[in-house]
Each structure stands twice: as C-alpha cells, then as structure tokens.
Amino acid sequence: MVGANFNWDEEVKNFSVDNLTYVDNILLGRNTADEIVTYWGGVANDPNNNDHEFGKLVTDIPKIVFSNKPETNKWNNTTIINGDIIEEINILKKKEGKNIMVYGGSSFVSSLIQNRLIDEFYLLVNPIAVGNGLTIFKSLKDNLPLTLQKCQPFTCGTVLLFYKTKK
C-alpha cells in the first residue's frame, strides 16, 4: 500500500499499472486483504484520486485470500481459500491465463518463498533506512538462487529489481 515511507511517483505508479495488465489474480494473506481491499477500493471509487487507475485495477482483478481461519467473505471480487497453500497455489499456477501477483505481508510472502512457490520477484527498493523491519526471506532454510532480469531506477529514488528464480 502506498504510504508515507514509500516513494510513489508517476513513474513507479505507471510501472505498477503496466505490471498489473499481465495479471489474472492477486494473492493475499488475510491481514493484508483487510488493508489492501479496503484502501484500494476507496481509491477506485474516487475518480478524482491521483491513484484511481491503479486502485481500479487492484479492485477489478479477482483476489484470492489465503487464511488459516474460517472466514466469512467480506470483500468484493474475492475468494477465500483455507486449504493447503502449496497444493492450492500449484493448482492456480497450472491454469491457463496471465500471471498471478502476490501482495502480502511478510509472513504470507515468506511462506510462499519458503515453499518455492514464487517464480519472479519484482522488488521495489525505497531509499529509506529503517532500523527494524520484517523480511520476506526469513523462512529460507537454503539459499534461493536468483537471476537478475532488470534493474530500473526511478527519478524518485526507488529502484526496481526484477529477479527470476533459478530452476
């Protein structure tokens, strides 16, 4: 989510909009779904908002929320899955269509990385030093070899690092 500590300018926004045009589904953890669906839904409903185009895409693309707890679905355009995350994501990956995007908190993304379920990483690195934080790579037991595909600096100082996992 765009926040006070994230350098979000027109270039980063345009990259993010373009990137979503190749996406069929957005995967989310339950906690992140509460934030993202609510926030971007509000942006999508406000045509005067500077981030309306991105908000509309995030809202219109079907979302799949993974949860360990039984949930009542309170989000539009969203399916909740309580099953085995590895099995369910492998089923999704075998379906015909575009890419699957993951937006999530560090625990959810970390579990996907640990189970080698992510094929590509689009990491937007912000020029902000944080004393404490959460890492998405905390659950790795072995090295995860990555191949750099692209490095793109944006005028605001944010840098895109695009990696593919080595098979």
N, C-alpha and C positions, 0 to 999 in steps of 0.2 A: 504494500500500500504506500502511496506517496505520503511522505511525512516531512517534518521539519528537518530531519537529518539526512534526507535523500535529495541529491541534486537532480531534479526532474526539470529538464528544459524541453524546448520544441524538438531538438534532435533526438533526445532519449525517448520522448513521447512518440515521435514518428517511427523510431526503431521498434518500439513496443507494439504500436498499432500494426505495422507491417508484419511483425513476427506472429501476431495473432491471426492473420489472414490464412495461415497454414495450419490452423488448429481446429480439430473437431470436438475435443473435450478438454476441460480443465479439471485436474485432480486437486483435491484439497483435503486437508485434515479438518476435523470438526471445529477446532478452535479458530483456525484461520477462516473457515467458511463463515463463521459468525461475523467476523470483521469485514472480509472482502465482499461478500454478497450484499451486506447492508450498505457499506460505504459506496461501492461502485454502482449499486442500484440507485442510490440517491443522485449520483453524478449523471447516470444515464437518463434519469427523469428530468434533468435540468439542461435544456438545450443551450442555455447561456453559459454553462460551466466550460471553462477552457479545456477541461479534460473529457468533455462529453463523448467524443468519438471513441476514446479508449474505454470509458465506462460502459458505453453501449455495447461494444464488442464483448467485454468481460461478462456483461449481463446476458447477452443473447447466446453466447456459446454455452452448450449444455455443460453442467458441472456434475462431477461425481465426488461425493464426500465420503471419506472412509472414517468410520467410527468404531471404537471398541464397545460402545454402549448402545443399547437400543435407543433409537431416536425417532421422534415424530418429525416428519419433514416440514420445516418451517420456511424453506427457501424456495423461490420460484426457479423453474428450469433446472432442477437439481434432483439427483438420485442419491440415496444413501445406501452404502454397502457396509455390512457388518461382517462379511465373510473373510476368508483367508486372503490377506493383502497380496501375497505372491501369486496365488492362483488367479485371483480376480484381475490383477494388472496384466498378467500374461495372456489372459483371455482377451482383454481390451486391445493389447498390442497386436494380436493376430487378426483383428477385424480390419476390413478394407477401409480406407479413408485417409484423412490427413493425419497430422501429428497430434500427440497428446501433450498438453502443457501441464506442468506442476507448479502451483503456487502454494507454499505451505510454510508452516513454522518449522523450526529446526528439528524437532523430534520426528515429525512426519517425514520430512525430506531425508533426514538421517536414516530412518528405517528403510526408505526406498534405496538409498545408496548402499547401505549395508547388505541388502539383498540383491544388489546388482541389477536393479530394475530401471535405472536411468541410462539412456544411451548417449545423450548430449547434454552439455551444461552451458547455459547462457548466464554467465556471472557478470552482473553489473557491479563494479567495484567503485565505491564512493571515496572521495578524498577526505575522509573524516577518521581520525584516530579515536578509537573507543577503548577505554580501559578494561571493560568487561564486555562479554558478549557470548552469544551462542554460536556454535559451529555446526554446520551440516555434516561435517566429516568425522564427528566424534565417535561414531559407532563402528568405524572401519577397523577390522581386525588385521587385514592385509593391505598392502599398497594397492591403489587403484590407478593403473597407468592411463594417462590421458594424452591425447594428441591435439595440440593447438591447431584450430582451423582458422581463427581470425582474432585479431586484436584491433579494436577500434576505439580510439579516444574521442570523446565528445567535448565540445567547447566548454561546457560547464565544469569539466574536470573528471566526470565519471568516465570509466573505461569499461568497455565490453570485452570480456574474454570468452570466446566460444571454443569449447573443447568437445571432442568425441571420445568415448571410452574405447580402449583397445580391446579387441575381442581375442 
